Every structure is written in C-alpha cells, then in structure tokens.
Amino acid sequence: EMVGIGTIVEGATLELVQMPVTSTCRACGNTETGDEKAIGCQRCEASTMDHAGGDVLVLESIEYRPTEPATAGSAPN
C-alpha cells in the first residue's frame, strides 16, 4: 500500500494467485497436483517424488479506472 501513496494506484489492491505444484512419483509415474508438495505417492506409497511449479505467482489481471482530476481549490478524494 505504501508504495502507491500519492500515485494513480493509491487505494488499489493487488491479487496474486499461486500456481499449483505438480508432484510426480519416480517409481510409478503417478502425478498429483495441489497447493503443497506431495511427500509420498498416494498410489504406490513411494517417497521418491519430483516436483514442478508451486513457486510461481501470476498476476492475473490489471484493472484501471481513471478518476476525475482535482480542480484548483478542491480537496482530493
């Protein structure tokens, strides 16, 4: 919030979405997707898992709504 004070983004909100992590079992090839890394395979119970993703944040969109410029003698919104 503090970075936007006094700029056109003052009062804006930033929403980030964490991409899911994909865990793949080295023993049987089973793939699981979720918010956290799988410790072991749910299919064969092996503990040899490879992980991809889960450490990526994606800015999904930006919305900009310009405000009316302040006129001389008027208070800012």
MOJOUR-V369341 format. One record per residue. N is the residue number from 0. RES is the residue in one letter. PSI is psi in whole degrees, -180 to 180 (* if undefined). BURIAL is # if it has 9 or more other C-alpha atoms within 8 Angstrom, else .. Layout:
BEGIN
n & res & psi & burial
N & RES & PSI & BURIAL
N & RES & PSI & BURIAL
END
This chain:
BEGIN
n & res & psi & burial
0 & E & -42 & .
1 & M & -27 & .
2 & V & -28 & .
3 & G & -7 & #
4 & I & 127 & #
5 & G & 6 & .
6 & T & 176 & .
7 & I & -14 & .
8 & V & 7 & .
9 & E & 130 & #
10 & G & -3 & .
11 & A & 157 & .
12 & T & 150 & .
13 & L & 122 & .
14 & E & 123 & .
15 & L & 146 & .
16 & V & 124 & .
17 & Q & 128 & #
18 & M & 144 & #
19 & P & 158 & #
20 & V & 140 & #
21 & T & 123 & #
22 & S & 128 & #
23 & T & 129 & #
24 & C & 128 & #
25 & R & -26 & .
26 & A & -48 & .
27 & C & -8 & .
28 & G & 2 & .
29 & N & 138 & .
30 & T & 133 & .
31 & E & 141 & .
32 & T & 137 & .
33 & G & -171 & .
34 & D & -22 & .
35 & E & 157 & .
36 & K & 135 & #
37 & A & 133 & .
38 & I & -38 & .
39 & G & 161 & #
40 & C & 132 & #
41 & Q & -22 & .
42 & R & -56 & .
43 & C & -4 & .
44 & E & 14 & .
45 & A & 155 & #
46 & S & 15 & .
47 & T & 91 & #
48 & M & 140 & #
49 & D & 145 & .
50 & H & 142 & #
51 & A & 138 & .
52 & G & -164 & #
53 & G & -14 & #
54 & D & 23 & .
55 & V & 132 & .
56 & L & 137 & .
57 & V & 128 & .
58 & L & 110 & .
59 & E & -38 & .
60 & S & 163 & .
61 & I & 128 & .
62 & E & 135 & .
63 & Y & 124 & .
64 & R & 104 & .
65 & P & 145 & .
66 & T & 162 & .
67 & E & 135 & .
68 & P & 143 & .
69 & A & 138 & .
70 & T & 161 & .
71 & A & 130 & .
72 & G & -4 & .
73 & S & 153 & .
74 & A & 144 & .
75 & P & 155 & .
76 & N & * & .
END
